[in-house]
Amino acid sequence: MKPLRIVMWSGPRNLSTAMMRSFGARADTSVVDEPFYAAYLAITGIHHPARDEIIANGETDWHRVAEACAREPVDPPIRYEKHMTHHMTEGVGLDWMRGAAIAFLIRDPRSVAASYAAKREDITAADIGNARQAEIFDIVADMQGMPPPVVDAADVRVAPEAVLRKLCAALAIRWDPTMLSWPAGPQPSDGIWGKHWYAAVNASTSFAPPEGVRPILPALLENVAAEARPHYERLARYRLLP
C-alpha cells in the first residue's frame, strides 16, 4: 500500500479525539495527537491547563514539527494527524501539508462553546478556531484545486458508518468497520493534555449518540458562538452528508 498522510483540521471540542480514536482503531493507521500544541503555547504565551508540562515534553520549534509531519509514514502505511486550527498562529507555515490527504472536522459553535467553557474559563472566538479553520480551508482548496472534504460532528453522531464511509472514499482509503469502535481508556498516542481534556472519550468505546436539546449559553458564550457561526456555516456547505 502506498504511504499516505491524513491531515485532519479541527477546532477544540469538535469530536476530534473520538475521530482520532476511530482512525487509530485501523490496523493500517498510526495517529498523531496535536503535534503543534507545544509550539503554539510557547509562541503565544497563552495559559492552558498543563501548559508547562506540555512545553517541557513537546517540540516548541514549529519548523521541526512541520518537518516531522511532512515525512511519509512507513509502517503502518497510513498516518492520521489530528491538528487544531488555532495552533497555526501567524508565521507558522503550512507547506508541510502538500501531498497529504486533507479533511476538515466541524461542529456547531454553540455546542463547541458550551463544551470548551466547561474545561477552560476564559474563551474567545479565536480559541475555538473557526475563523482560522476557514482560512486554512481556502488555502487547501487553492492548493488542491478543489474544496477538501468536510465532516460535521453532528452528522457523525447521527450516522457514523455512513459518514465515515464517505470520508474514507474522499481520502482514497478503504472503508474499515473497525473504525466504529475502540477500547476504553487513554491510549499511548494521546498527548499529555489528555488527562485534562479526554475524560469523556476515555470513557467511550464508540461515537456518542446525537446531541439532545441545544445548550443554553450565557451572553458571553452566545457572542463567541455568533462570531464563529458564519465561518462554520460556510464550511458546512461542503460537508459529507450521511
N, C-alpha and C positions, 0 to 999 in steps of 0.2 A: 504494500500500500504506500502511495506517495505521502511524504510527510505533509502535515497541514497544521498551521497555526490558526486558532479561532480567537478573535478579539471581540469580547462582548462588552459594550459600553452601557453602563447603568448609573443611575443615581443611588444614593443610600436608601435602604428600606424598600427596594423595588422587587423583592423576591430573588435578589441576585445571589444570595448564598444557597438558597434552595436550587436555583438553576445550576450553580456550580456543583452541588451535590449530585444533581441529575446527570451531568456530563461525567462527573467523577466515577459514577457507577459503571460506566462503559469500560470494558477490558482494554480497548484500544486507545484510551484517552487518559492523559495526566492533566491536573488542574493547577493553576497558579492563582493565588489569592491576593489581589490588590497590590501588585509589586511596586507601585509608585507611592504608596502610603507614607513611608518614612521620609522620602524626599519631599513630599507635599508638606508634611509637618515642619521639616527643617527649613524649607524655603519660606513658608508663610508665617511661622511662629505662632500659629493658631493653637489654642488649647483644645485637646481632645482627650477622652479617657485613655489612660495608659500611654500618654504622649512620650514620656521619657523612655519607657521600656520599648516602645515601637521604634524610636530613633536609634536606641542603643543596639537593637537586634536586627535592624534593617539596613538597606543601602540608601544613603542620603544623596548620592550623586545621580541625578536623573539620567545622565549620559550612560552610566554603567547599567542602569536598569533597562534603558532602551536597547542597548547592545544585547543584553540577555534575552529580551523579548523578541528581538529580530532573528535570533538563531533558530534554525529549523529543529524540530524535535526529532529524536532518533528512535527511542524505544520507551514507551509506546509511540506510534507514529503521529498521533494527534495530541496537540496541547491546547487546552481551553484556558484562556486568560480572562479572569474577572477584573474589569477595570472600572473605577469610579470617575465620572466625567469631571467632577470638581477637583480632582487631583491634578488635572492638566492646567496648571497655572500659566500665566503669561511667561513666555520664554521657554517653556518646555516643548521640545519638538515632537512631531508626530510622524516623521518619515519612516520610523521603525515599523509602522503598520503595513507598509507596502508589501504586497504578496500574500497577505493574510486574508482569511475569510472573516468578514466583519459584520456584526449584527448589533442591534440596539434593543435594550430591555427598558420598558417604560411602565409607569404606574400613575394613576390619578393623583395629582399633587395634594389633594385634601387628605387622602389616606397616607401618603408619604409624610406629610407634615405632622399628623397625629402620631404616627409610629416613631418618627425621629425625635419629637419633643419628649416622648416617654423615656428616651435614653440620654438626651442632652438638652439642658435648659435653654441655652441661647441658640436661636435658629433664625437664619435669613434665607431668602430665596436662593442665594449663591450656595448655601450649604446643601441644598437638595439637588443642585446641579442641572436643572432643566435648560437654562439658557445656554450653558456650555455644551450640553448634550446636543442641542440643536445646531450649534456652531460646528461641532465635530461631525454631525450627520452631513452637513453641507460639504465639509472637507472631503469626507469619504465618498459622497455621491459624485463630487467633481473628480476625485482620484480614480474612481472605478467606472465613471461614465454612466452610472445608473444608481437609483436610490438603493441603499442596502436594506436587508430585511429588518423589520421591527416587530417585536413581540410585546404585547401588553400583559402585565402580570394578571390582570383580571381575567383575560381570556385563557391563560394557562390554568388558572384555578377552576374555571368552568369546564374546560375540555383539554386536560393536559396531553393526552395522547395525540389528539387531532392537531393541536398547535405544534407540539414537538416534532411530529412527522413532517409538517410543513417547514419547520425551521431546519431540520436535517436536510431536506431536499434543497432548501435555499443555500445551505452551506456546502452542498455537494458531498455529503456523507450519508452512509446507510442509516436507516432507522434501526434503533436497538431498543427493545422493550425493557431492558434493564434500567433505562433512564426514568422509569416511572416509580422507582423506589430505591432506598438506600438504608444503610444501617444507622440506628440512632446513635447519638453521641458525637463528640468532637472528632475531627479527622486530622491525620498528620499534616495534611496540606493547608489547614487553617492558619491564618495569621494569628499572632499572639493577642490581637484585639478581640478574638473570638469570645474570650471569657466575659467580655462586657456586652457584645452585640449579638451573639449567636444562641442565646438560651432557647428561643422558640424553635429554631431549625435543628438544634441538637436534640430536642425532644421529639422531632418528627421522623417519619420514615417514608414520607411521600409529600406531594404538594398539598397544601391546605385547601379545604373546600372554599367555595365562593364566599366573599365577604358579605356580611349582613347589612344592617342599617348603616348608612354613612355616618361618620363621626360628627359630633357637634364640637366645633372648634371655637376657642376664644378669638377675639378680634385680631390679635397679632398673627395668629396662625392662619386665619382666613385671608389676611392680607398677603402673607407669604404664598399661600396656595393660589391666590388670584394673580399674583405677579408671575408665577410659574406656568399657569394654565395655557396661555397662548402657545408656548413652546411645546408643551405636552400635546396639545391638540394638533399642532402641525405635524408632529411625528406620527401621531395616532392614525392619520390618514393613510399611512403606508403599512399599517400593521397586518400581520398574517392572521386572517380570520379562521376560526375553527369551523 
